[in-house]
Amino acid sequence: MTASIVTNHKAIPRHAIHTADVSELGLCTLGGKFAYLPCRLNVRQSAQMVQLLAKFRNTLARKTTAFAIPNENNEVERSGSHACSDDQVLMPLENYNSSGHLEGEAVDSLSKSEAGFFQRVEHLGNQARVLDKLRAVYLHVLASEQWNASRLKLSHKNYMESATNLIHYLALKSLDTEALKDDLALISLLNLEMVNSSVLASLTTGIQLLENLQLNSVRANGNVSAEICMQEKLDQQNKGNFMINAMRKKAFLNRELLLGPLQDSRLTHIMTTVGEEALESETLITNLIKTGTSIIRINCAHGNPQLWSEIIRRVKQSSQMLESPCRILMDLAGPKLRTDNLKPGPCVVKISPKKNASGNVIFPAQVWLSHKGAGPPPPHLSPDAVLFIDDQEFLSEVKVGDTSRFFDARGKKRMLKISRVFHIFSGTGFMAECSRTAYVSSGTELLIKRKKGRFLVGQVVDVPARESFIRLRVGDLLIISRDGKSDQDNSYGHTSRAYRIACSSGYLFDAVKPGERIAFDDGKIWGVIKGTSSSEIVVSITHAGPRGTKLGSQKSINIPDSNIRYEGLTSKDLVDLEFVASHADMVGVSFVRDTRDVIVLRQELEKRKLQNLGIVLKIETKSGFEKLPLLLLEAMKSSNPLGVMIARGDLAVECGWERLADIQEEILSVSGAAHIPVIWATQVLESLVKSGIPTRAEITDVANGRRASCIMLNKGRHIVQAVSTLDSILRANSKEMKAERKPLVLSSHLF
């Protein structure tokens, strides 16, 4: 397909034909449709008249006549049947022959046409319509601020601008702006999806830019008033940019007030959850801070003040020694439904070598041997079992290559071969290998034969009780009791498919109804309630792993279909708050559901004069998500540093897995509009933390989480390695790392 524009040389002298500089050509081969070819006409002669015709299937059709007349300053003034400036030419897109010759015609270069004028008018009209829509949105946003004036007056002065911007954002989101977004995208002016942190200033800037475009389209020489108006607009625009910068600075300051300053080039904090395992190692907390942790989280649902005090002491000591600031977040347990503790299992540890599909041992089990006071093995070791020996003299005579013989808990003869020795912080430890499965309990004697019939004897001590659990399969019946009957033996459940577990919370038994869904352990197990009473609930298991799924002590219980009424802060939370107030930098409020929960917390903090204690609202229920703007506005009534945690475990169960991605996006947007930092939590790098090997999806999740102010890791066997990996990923997004990366090019010889 070809196209040409011709002029009638009988009407116009040959010397009047001038070339046009074509800046762009864009034709489509859709039959009967039109395409626009942007072009410019550079007139270099005196008054000329050019008549443009379109050649279509060997037929000429008149389009327009344009004039180009130089003025006194030898500057071209364009006039004619219509004014035109950098217009577009309308062309019919049918197959036509440009090589055909018509008598009395000469092929001319591309120039201005009447169709181009109409396209210009249409373009200006589109701009005007977009401007009107943007002004209407702007007025709606301002009106929403007035409607909520009484609510905004209650905000603390530190949060006044942020609360106002949140109102602006909510007003913008309440409108159907899809068509406006498309219009703005066509002129590449403003992205309404990216203005949440400074809504009013962004809308103002967009309006001013559109007004400036309209003024520039009118070429009125010597119009002083227009120039003055333009300058005023630019001055206002500069103020708008200042407002945007101010809002960004506000978000930055709010983040630092809550989470603290960041060192080096990283842009995101790393939070790590620790528990009693921190006391089993002298170096764990030091290694966590050294590899990048800047916030330590303690869950008050586990442990006691004595444990928490020792963890905090070690954090402060390591932070000071490494000269790396590290803050403390303590989560209040909240009214979370959990399974009660099951009856402890036997005090025995299982030692299992690695076997192939045929049952042959391919790698012996690795067993750590040391004195009780020596502490756990070094972090870089991952033994399959840990045995503590009471006799220091026994360990002092052990050598690499020795073989220790013993009888396990079943009376089976087994051996441990000493393979390596390690000199640790407070003693000596050994790594031994065991090639056969063994069950070792407290009191087991290890014997090493020496010359002349002498034996070294060491006794295993302090073997912890095995964690009890019940394994649930699809079709099983689970009875949840209120009076602690889970202590009874569940062994019969394998044949009768009926198990028992306890939950001491009265909320559960007072609210649920038959037919409602129930989930356990963050949704790993699902069931349907078949019957209820004041003391028992009967559940039929509908979802579990192919080989069954373990349900143990202190695992979460969720009833997403039930409207359970909880108290904001439990009696335990109020007791723990006294400890948190004097030891931590931030308090996490679990299972926030409505503004009443925040009001109670604010009253308790005001009563204790804790204006500087950071508050982290944990969003982990459907109600908490739906009322997030109200929760933020209520929390903004105090001066306390404020943050939001996306607790994705319970949130996914409560709201549905398929909605989780959209929900966390909305939480990020709403919190960003309020300039409140967000903590990205639950199952971050979980495979890496537990097994030492991350999944590809986990790495992508972390990259997505970089938009948050902080990423939280839960405790696990390989937590130090996980923190190091996360730190590397976060640093890869820093300016320094980006500067080091070379851009992708097609070929080196192109530049």
Secondary structure, 3 states (H helix, E strand, C coil): CCCCEEEECCCCCHHHCCCEECCCCCCCCCCCEEEEEECEECCCCCCEEEEEEEEECCEEEEEEEEEEEECCCCCEEEEECCCCCCCEEEEEECCCCCCCCCCCEEEECCCCCHHHHHHHHHHHHHHHHHHHHHHHHHHHHHHHHHHCHHHHHCCCHHHHHHHHHHHHHHHHHCCCCHHHHHHHHHCCCCCHHHCCCCHHHHHHHHHHHHHHHHHHHCCCCCCHHHHHHHHHHHHHHHHHHHHHHHHHHHHHHHHHHHHCCCCCCCCCEEEEECCHHHHCCCCHHHHHHHCCCCEEEEECCCCCHHHHHHHHHHHHHHHHHHCCCCEEEEECCCCCCECCCCCCCCCEEEECCEECCCCCEEECEEEEEEEHHHCCCCCCCCCCEEEEECCHHHHHHCCCCCEEEEECCCCCEEEEEEEEEEEECCEEEEEEEECCCEEEECCCEEEEECHHHCEEEEEEECCCCCCCEEEECCCCEEEEECCCHHHCCCCCHHHHCEEEEECCCHHHHHHCCCCCEEEECCCCEEEEEEEECCCEEEEEEEECCCCCEEEECCCEEECCCCCCCCCCCCHHHHHHHHHHHHHCCEEEECCCCCHHHHHHHHHHHHHCCCCCCEEEEEECCHHHHHCHHHHHHHHCCCCCCEEEEEEHHHHHHHHCHHHHHHHHHHHHHHHHHCCCCEEEECCCCHHHHHHCCCCHHHHHHHHHHCCCCEEEECCCCCHHHHHHHHHHHHHCCCHHHHHHCCCCCCCHHHC
